[in-house]
């Protein structure tokens, strides 16, 4: 989901995660762009370390910034996850920001999704508009404007693992 609108945090909490609105989300950032988002940052494969958001980025990605002005990023390297990195680069070309909101794939009271069957069940039980598993895209009929059917990002074959 786009971190560009602060309201997207509320949408995720209400329609997908079913949790309190104050709970933060973290960004996934293309690794080569991390320095533009983080003050004194470093590569982080997992969302476990907080960094101060870089000057000027709080206003650009408000849905991913915590109330204390920090981010808990996942930096994505092309050589580690080429498909996800390609998505971040494509989003960057569309929006100017090489970051998306990242959160665990589960809802309140449920374990984290570990199997495609669980992902599909969660998809249909929540307000998700689209589900991407590898090279497959599943969309709900009548997904609102702004969903994946309106802004298609395609990873090229050479970017796939």
Secondary structure, 3 states (H helix, E strand, C coil): CCCCCCHHHHHHHHHHHCCCCCCCCEEEEEHHHHHHCECCCCCCCCCCCCEEECCCCCCCCHHHCCCCCEECCEEECCCCCHHHHHHHHHHHHHHCCCEEEECCCCCCCCCCCCCHHHHHHHHHHCCCCEEEECCEEEECCCCCCCCCCCCCCCCCHHHCC
